């Protein structure tokens, strides 16, 4: 059974920082591309950042220079360090694991709420 469990969300003031973590089980973590997505109320889910099995990263323009995605294959974890948070970063953040092949394997966590407010 595949599980992605996020943690680290919460309430933070504008300009503050948070670190999200996602722990995966039930998959060969090291071969998966991992990512963080977010969904704000009334909006579609959008990509925040991804990291390939080789460590290449990709960021949404809105978070470049503020967020850093990293992975630790030995622990089956992917983290998102968020800095200089703004109210527009408020959303539910979801962890994603994806493996492209003959069959696409695509798994999601349950999400963790991040609220940026004074």
Secondary structure, DSSP 8 states (H G I E B T S, - for coil): --EEEEE--EEE-TT--EEEEEEEESS-GGGSEEEEEEE-TTS--EEEEEE-TT--EEE-TTTTTTEEEEEEGGGTEEEEEE-S--GGG-EEEEEEEEE-SSS-EEEE---EEEEE--
